[in-house]
């Protein structure tokens, strides 16, 4: 029997924390776009958060496929098809996020006239693209979490320890204020402690400053911090 602190528990908790960051990042973008950014500053902040979210999701999906899929497939050959299906879903999510990115690029071009009808229409188009991607992301994460919960428990602790280190090394480093802020806002996510311990010490040491920056960023989006 595995202990409560097994390596498979830790990596699963870290994955849940990363998934929660995605879900909350979608919620943050949704709120920002529904607020309808009306100034150049709000547009710039909204576009910046959107681009970060898109890259965070892209990067996380790449890391799963490059680091996790092979050992999980070897541990449970019958589940290779399910893992392949998850990769197919990754491709579909990437395409939807690319569509969101194009709308954010256009919204940025209109930032000088942020309150114009054209800019408002583009914000609405970006919101529609986000909502479409959000459904795909949520459904995918629900399915993936159930499968990974079962498969990770099949791996020995030394193997999982190596996988955890590889996932941590390749984690995106951009906008740590958003990572830490979304991990704790409105409450600490499941897996918070394990995920926090996987973040470089130099970043953890700046946590109070980064959390304050996160709330400042929310205010720049026109949202309550």
N, C-alpha and C positions, 0 to 999 in steps of 0.2 A: 504493500500500500504506500502511496506517495504521501509525503508530509504536506502540510498546508503551505509550506514555502518552497515547494518543488520548482525547478526551473521551468517546467511547462506552465505552471500557474503564473509565474512571473512574466513570461513572454506573452501569455494570453492577456494578462492584465495590461501589459504595455500596448498590445494591439487594440484592446478596448479603449484605452486612453487616447490613442491616435485616432481611432474611429470617432470617438466623442468630439475630439477637436474638429474633425471634418463636419460632423452634424451641427455643432455649435457655430462653426464658421459659416455654414450655409444659412443658419438662422440670423447671424449677424449681417450677412450680405443682404438677406431678404429684408430685414428691418431698415437697412440703409437705403435700399432701392425704393422701398415703399414710402420712406420719408421723402423721397424725390429730392435728391441733392440740388440745392438752389443757388449755390455759390461755387466759384472755381475751387475753393479750398475743400468743400464737401465733395465735389466731383473727384478731385485728386485723391482724397482719402479713400473714397469708395472704390475707385479704380485700383488703388494700391492694395487694398484688402482683397479685392476680387482676384487680382493677379497672384497674390500670395496663396490664396485658397486653391486656385487652379493648379499651381505648381506643387503645393503640398499634396494634393490628391494624386497628381501624376507621379510624383516621386514615391509616395507610399506604395502605390500599385506596382511600380517598377521594382521596388525593393522586395515586395512579397514574391513576385515572380522569379526574381534573380536569386533570392536567398532561401525562401521557404518551400517553394513548390516541389523542387526535386527531392529533398529529404522526406517530405510528407508523402509524395508519390511512392517512394521506395518503401516507406513504412506501411503503406496501405495501397497496393496496386489496384484494388477494385475501385478506389476513389479517384483514379487518374482522370476519368471522364468528368467528375464533378469539379476537379481543379481546372481542367481545360475550360469548362463552362464559366468558371469565375474569370479566367483570362479573357474569354470572349466578352464578358460583361465589362471588364476593364476597358477594352477597346471601344465599346459603345459609350461608356462614360467619358473617355478621353475625347471622343468626337463631340459629345454634347458640350463639354467644357471648352473645347476649341471654338464652338459657336458662341458661347458666352464671352470668350476672350475677344472675338471680333467685335462684338457689340460694345464691350468696354473700351476697346481701342477707339471706336467711333465716338463714344461718349466723352473720352478724354479730348478728342479733337474739338468737341463742342464746349469745352469747359469755360471758355471765355464768354460764352453766352448761355451759362448754365440754366438760367430761368426761361430760356426761349422755348416755344412749343416744340421745336425740333429736338432740343436736348431732353425735354420731358418725355417725348415719344421714344427716344433712344433708351432712356432709363427704364421705361415700361417694357421695351423690347428685351433689355438685359434681364429684367425681372422675370419675364416669361421664359427666357432661356435658362435662367437659374432654377426656376420651378420645375422645368422638365428634367434638368440634370439632378435635382434634389430627389425626385421620385426614384430615379434609377440608382442613385447612390444609396438611399435608404434601403431599398429592396435588396440591393447587392450586399450591403453590410449585414443585414439580418441573416441572409443565407450564408455568407462567409463566416460569420461568427459561430453559427451552429456547427458548421463543418470543422472549423479549426479547433473548436473546443474538444471535439472527439479525436482529431488526428494528432494534435500536439501531445496528448496524453500517451501516445504510442511511442514517443521518442525517449531515449535515455537522457538523463540529466546532463551528462557531458556534451552530448550532441546539441541539446537545446542551449546550453551555455555558450557554445560557439556561435550558434545562430543569433542569440541575443546580442552578442558582441558585434557581429556583422551588421545586424539591423541598426544598432546604435551608431556604428562608424559611418554608415551611409545615410543617416538621417539628415534632412534638410536643416540648414543653420539660419536661414533667412527669417527675419521678424520674430526673434525669440519672445518678444513681448506678447505677440499674438498667441504663440504656443502656450506660454505660461498663463496668460490671461484666460484663454478659453478652457484650459484645464481646470481653472478654479472658479469661473463665473458661469452660473450663479453659485454653484457649490463644487467642491472638489470632485472630479470625475472618479469613477471606479478605476482602480489601478494608478491613482495619482502618485502614491509614494514610490511605487516601482518605476513608473515613467520618469519621475523627478530624479531618481537615483541614476537613471541611464543618461541623463543630460550632463554635459561636461561641467566640472566643478566651477570653472570660471564663469559660466552662465548662471549656475545656481546661486553663486555668491552675489549676483546682481539682481536677484529675484525681486526685492522690494522696489528697486528703480524700474525694472521692466514691467511689473504689475501697474505701477503708477503711469508708465508710458502707455500701457494698454488702455487704461481708463481715459487718458487724455485723447487717445486715438478715437475712442467711442464718442467723446464729446465733439471731436472734429467731424465725425460722421453725422452730427446733429442728433445723437442718441443720448439718453440718460446714462451716465457712467455708474 
